[in-house]
Amino acid sequence: MMTPFAGAENPLYGTGVFRRKVRLQRDAVSILAELEDYAHGFRLRIDHDGVRVTAIASEALRIPMTTCNETNRPLQQLIGCPLTVGWEEFRRRLPPAANCTHLQDLAWWSLAHARRDTARCEYEIAVTDESEAPSECSVWRNGELAIRLQARLGTVVAPAAIVGKSMMRGFSAWATAHYPERDHEAAVMLQRGYFVAQARRHGRRSADEIRIADFESMRGACYSYAIGVVERARLTENSERDFTHRPDLLLAFR
């Protein structure tokens, strides 16, 4: 897990809630996916002919690093991809190190949503800051609670059936085995939210105070941390939003 540099800790961490909202909407020929949280705001549209992807476009509405707005180009590798593509072929077309993690997620969830009967699906994720108590981690689907668990330092501490499971590496394997199929997508969304929630541990810093390349544990994790990109990546100014008490503002992209 990423930890703040000395002197860069967020003094308010421990009193707030990380919140994320994902909305997926479909019609006969396209899927619109939107995501907003503490550090990000993205919109993705996929057009299709009922069988394959015919066009894809993204908008980086609020980003943590200056290089995050360069990630529409690699997404074009998805054009021609079947809507029923499997995970391995999807990852071959959109390898994590060459793409924005959040746009890659939105693309995968969009393809899944294209095959559903429902026109719209919304997920809301909440992860409380760790303090003396562990993080309370919850995900709602269309207003109904899907999954709730507690975690501390990247490890599940409740409920009893999954105590000791990792919220980081290996999460997908155990979560797929533990949760019913209808909740697999919700589980992944919760894990993604938990990971990004750790950014709340960091205080606000200017681009001159830290180099993105200094986060060696993140090297190769996504486009902005890839060799050849991370060296010129810089923090964006005023990119964080605290939705602790205003979850209603999520997806307003203000």
N, C-alpha and C positions, 0 to 999 in steps of 0.2 A: 504494500500500500504506500502511496505517496505521502510523505510527511513534509510539513512546512520547513523552509530554511529557517535557521535561528533568526529571531527577530521578525519573522514574516507570519507568525501565527495570528489567526483571527481572534481578537479578544472577545467577540460575541459568540464564538462557537460554543455550543453547549446549551444555547437558549432558543435555537430556531429549528425550522423544519425545511428540509430540501423538498421541493415539489416539482413534479414534471407532469405534463399532459401530452398525450398523443391522440390525434384524431385521424381516422381513416375514412374516406368517403369515396364511393364508386358510382359510376353510371355505366352505360353499355360499352363505352369505348375508352374510359380513363379511370385512373385512381388518383386522388389528391390526398397526400399525407402531410401532416403538420406536427411539429414537435417544439415545445418550449419548456425550459427549466431555468435554474439558477444561472447557468453559464451559456446557454445556447438558444437559438431560435432558427429553425429550418423549415422550409417548405419544399415538397417534392411532388412532381406530377409525372405519371407514367401513362402514355397513350398506347393502345393496343388494338388489334383487329379481331379480338376474341380468341386468338391462338398464341400470338407472339407480341412482344414489345415492339412498337413502331417508333416511339420517341420517348425521351426522358429529359427532364429539365429540373434544376434545383435552384433555390434561392437561399443564400446565407444571410439571414435577417439580423442575427446577433451572434457573434463568434468570439471565442476567447483568444485566438491567435490570428495574426495578419494573413497567414497562409491558408486559413480554412476556407477562404473564398475562391480558392483555385481548384476546388474538388468537383466541379461540374463535368470537366473534361473526362476524367477516368470513368464516370458513370455511363458514358456513351457506349462502353463495352457491353452494356446490357441490351442494346438494340438487336433485335432478332432472337432474343432469348424466349423460349417457350414460357407461358404463364405457369406451367406445371413443373418448371425446372426443379431439380433436386438440389440439396444443400451443397454438395461437392462441386457440381457444375456452376452453381451460383458463385461460390467462393473463387472458383478458377477465373470467372469473368471479372469479379470484383474482389481481388485479394485485399485483405485488411490493411496491409502496409502501404498500399497504393491508393487508398480511399479514406474518406471521412467515415469514422465508425458510425456516426449517427445517421448519415445519409445511407450508408450500407444497410443499417438496420431498417430504416424507413422503406428502402427498396424491397427488402425481403418481406416485411410485413405487408407492403402494398400488394405484392404478387399473391400472397396468401389471401388478402382481402378481396382480390379480383375474382376469386373462386367461390366467394360466399354469396348467400342469398340476400343478406342484409345490406342495405345501402350505406350504413354509417355505423362506426364503432369507435368508442372513446375509452381511453385508459387514463387513470389518474394514479400517480405514484407519490407516496409520501415517506420520507425517511427522517426521523427525528435525529438531531445532533446527539452524539454520544456525550454523556456526562458521568455522573455516578451510576446512572442507569444505562443499559445498552440501548442501541438504536431500535426504535419501533419501526418496522418496515412493512408497508401495506401497499396493495395495488387493487384498485377498483376497476371493474369493467362495466361500462354503461350504468354507472351509479351503484353497482352491487359489489360488495367485497368479494374478491376472488382468492387472495392469499394474504396472510399476515404472519410475520415471524419476527423474532428479535435477534439482533446480531451485535457482536462486540469485536472490534479489531479484525473484521473480515471473516468471523466464524459464527455460525448459528448457535445461539444459546437457548432458544425456545422456538417451537414446542419440542417436547421430549423426543418425538419420533425422528427428528432430524438434527438433534444436538450434535455439534462437532463438524457438521458439513461446512464446506468452504463457500463463501459468497463470491470468491474470485475464481481461480483456476479450478476446473473440474465441476463447476456449478451445473452446466448444462446436462452433463451425464447423470448426475444424481437426481436433479430436478425432473428430468424426463422420466426416470424410473419411479419417482415418488408421487408426482402429481398426475391426475387424470389428463387425458389428451386435450380436453377442452381448455385446460389451464396452462398448457406448455408455453404458449405465447405470453401469457400474463407473467409467468415465472421469469422468463427472459427479460421482459420489460422491467420487472422488479429488480433483477440483478444489475441491469444497466443503470437503473436509477441509483442503486446503492453505490456503485462504483463512482458515478459522477458526483454523488453527494459528498464524497471526501474532499472535493474542491472547496467546500465551505470551511474547511480547516485553515485555509490560507487567508491572510488579510489582503486588503487591496494594495497592489504595488504598481508602480509605473514600469513601463517597458525598459527603462534604464536601470532598474534595480535588480533585474534577474534575466538570465539568458535561458531560453527554452531548452537549449542543448544541454544545460546542466542537469536536467531531469533524466539521468542516464537509465533509470529503471523503466522509462517509457519509450526508449529508443526502438523504433521499428513498429510501434503499436498502431500507428495510423499514418495518414499522409503527412501531417505536419511534423511528425516525429521521425520521418524517414530520412535516411542519409541523403544529402543533397537539398533537402528542404529545411530540416531542423536548424541548420546553421544560420539561416536568414529569417527564421520565424521569430516574431516578437509578440508580446502581449498587446492586446487591444485595450484602449482606454474605455473606462465606464461600461464594461461589458456585463457586469453582474447585476442580477435583480433578486431581491429577497421577497419571495412569495409566501413567507411564513404565515402571515395574517391576511393575505389577499390571493387565495387560490383562484378567485373569480377572474383575475387579470391574465391568467395563463391563456396563451394563444391569441392575446390581443396584440402581442409583439410591440410593446411600447418601449 
